[in-house]
Amino acid sequence: MIDNLTLGFAAALTPENLLWCFVGVLLGTVIGILPGLGSATGVAILIPVTLTFEPLTALIMLAGIYHGSQFGATITAILVATPGEASSVVSTFDGYRMARAGRAGPALAISALGSFAAAFIALVALTTLAPVFADAALGFGPPEILAVMALGLCTIMVFSGRNLMMGAALGLAGILVSSVGVDVGSGTPRYTFDQVSLFGGLPYVEVMIGLFAIGELLNQLHRGMATPIRARFRDLLLTREDIRRSVPATARGTLVGFVLGCLPGAGTTLASFMAYGVEKRFSRNRDQLGTGAIEGVVAPDAATSSGSNANFIPTLVLGVPGGATTAVLLGAFLVYGIQPGPLLFEEQPTLVWGLLASFFIGNALLLLLNLPLAPVFAQLLRIRYSVLYPLIIVTSLVGAYSVKNSMLSVWIVVVFGFVGYAMKRMNLPVAPFVLGLVIGPLFETALVQTSALGEGEILPLLASSGPAVAILALALALVVGPAAVRAVRSRTRARRSPEASAGAGGGAPDAGAGPAPGGEEVLDAPRRPDD
Amino acid sequence: MKPPLRMALAASSACTLLAGCSMLNTTPAIPDDWTPRGSVSALVAFAPGGGSDRSARVVAESLNDLDADFNVNVQNREGGSGAVGWATFLAEQGNGNALLVAESALNTLPLVYDVPFTYRDFTPLVMFAEDSRMVVADADAPYETCADLVEAGRDAPVRTGSSGRTGADALVTAEFERNGGQFSVVPYGSTGEVLTALMGGQIEVAPASAASVRPYLESGDFKALCTLTPERYDDPLMGGVPTALEQGLDAEVTIWRGVLAPDGISRVQRDYWVDAILDAMDSDLYRDYIEDDLLLPADLAGEEFEDYLDDYDAQMQEVFR
């Protein structure tokens, strides 16, 4: 193993490869920042550019774009609630809250740190045990994936806040929207109203840009222009308290991201949502989540980062892409005449280990790039909103148009902008809707495949699979468990509510308070309450 | 109430702006010395990493190596076994800067599903390769030949995977069923997923292209049962695999790969692309592709390709009645 890594680093640390790795992560960061232009598109666009390179150099640069875009996407998600990448949608929940409270600097810094830590851990696991994880992933057939998706749907409960029925309804609405287009099993067009352009379904990225960027913007306009945020220098830096709270959240996020990243097809978006769900359930400060808690920023970002690295396990070992971008990267492998599969590690050791070594280097470069820049980016919020918002609107619409060069995309952004705005005015949670949208197609594919495997019967297959039963049991616990706990807690809270809402200051949670019903911490006092 | 008014204004001006943009589409006349400029999209209706995607990338790169004033970008629009991408391509009508890299499923899909297109809705340019299928099973599987499969399928359906219900994989199943075997087919998104499912033991056998199974045959994970080609492959490894015909089955699968343009492009544009693609096929990249992927080279252009498609479609109508 060490021999291999030495070989890899020797290959990746040539000046040329180092340079292109840097170019890749830098370009990736920019691509991530631009809404609409995701890493999959970015990599696809740049494949032709790299054709004159050595295969290793080209793949190093393309992988750098992949890693960089995850970092970049989080920056705009946190600063202006405009996720540049589907997987950074979750970063808007708490990251944007932190930014509105003047703490954009720490949010960006912890996101960079958490992503790096998660990437590092995931890469160590990847380099040491990739074949083992690949074997485990092979055992995950359609029934098991179906159970994972059912679990994913159950996390909607976690995102629903108090109003469970509303959350479930919005989740189903998300699934309904995701079912627009030609269906996976039979190829029947659904809800397309004979519009050929809707055959591909409502494009996810455009819906996100509308819901988040335009929705938030309309909401701010309605409320009257928000004043620019002038954070004190002290607030731009991470406190020891921030780091202490982030460590367990990062660990949980990394684990969730890694497990989901290993599974072919599950993707990093689901991982980030699940990690947030885990925080909502297990974090010591779970009651603060959604109000600008640092755990809510770092956990999903760690999950995205470890998931995007773990994605390379099915990609490299099995030749099956883990997500959209690794699918494009797989295409790049083939362009260079490299066939990923069981023999790749043996036949192309320099290439594989060089690439893996470059992942370490790329992530380290990203940390070096993003950590010092976090306070600088945070200063963007000093710009007056009358300047910032037109910029956001233009980049959002141009970004949406550029994904497929189609006006339909722009209309989708506009329509979902109003949907997002309406949801904000009516105080409806957006997360369950988005989660339904993400999981809907994955769930359906697994359902169709399971039913084909069982010749029309689904339950016997699910019941005969140990992992599937375990995951479904977990899902059941997730649904029923908290309802019971919440019932108990709401009774306790009813008695305590007067003093719980009056907290102020750093909100240092007492170590060892545990998840006891009475252990709610005071809110991280928002410096600018904007609700 | 000031804010709502301001917002209404902003919204209405945004809408006017957008409506203005979409009305700018006009069609100028095509001059005789027309050449494509700028970005040309090469649409593939399947996900990256598959055989169609690979062929599209080879075509795109070979065209770009001609150093003309255009740059071909591969765009993947997967979904609905190709229906999504091809339906999308309908909208390119009259656009000389759009190419479609397609395969046989363009004939078979409209025979099975109610889609708004057939192969006649596009302009055939050049057919550049013919491909076929092999059938593989896990190294420990109880089957040795495709005849064994068909025999086993007479008693109980054999569980196989398919990367699309109307693609080449479906043709394999259709051929075997014509010989008397029964199969239950699990739909997957790509050949990669099908092979993974075979490795994971979820399905018993898998149809796949020779290129995609080669690493698994070399590693000894899978064994080849037969090829669906008319003759054996001319290749040290694959040459050892008998054809289904040799095994006494009346089963053969040919799929075409070709480049098409949208409907309604001018004669000039069609001729330009036919020439350019034939030129591009003179590259080492193309030759290596044909050799590495165990394909049969083909160079049917324009009307020849059109006639081939008509014949092919007639055959497919038999299979998918």
Interface residues (C-beta under 8 A of the other chain):
Chain A: A44 I45 I47 P48 L51 L138 G139 F140 G141 P142 G181 V182 D183 V184 G185 S186 G187 T188 P189 D194 V196 S197 F199 G200 G201 L218 L221 H222 R223 G224 P264 G265 P314 L318 G319 V320 P321 A327 V328 L330 G331 L334 V335 G337 Q339 G341 P342 L343 L344 I393 L397 N405 M407 V410 W411 V414 T445 V448 Q449 A452 L453 E455
Chain B: P3 P4 R6 M7 A10 A11 A14 C15 L18 C21 S22 S41 A47 P48 G49 D53 R54 R57 A60 E61 N64 N71 N73 V74 Q75 N76 R77 G79 G80 S81 A83 V84 G85 A87 T88 L90 A91 L109 V112 Y113 D114 V115 P116 P157 R159 R165 T166 S184 V185 V186 P187 Y188 G189 S190 G192 E193 L195 T196 A197 M199 G200 Q202 I203 A211 S212 R214 P215 Y216 E218 S219 D221 D288 D292
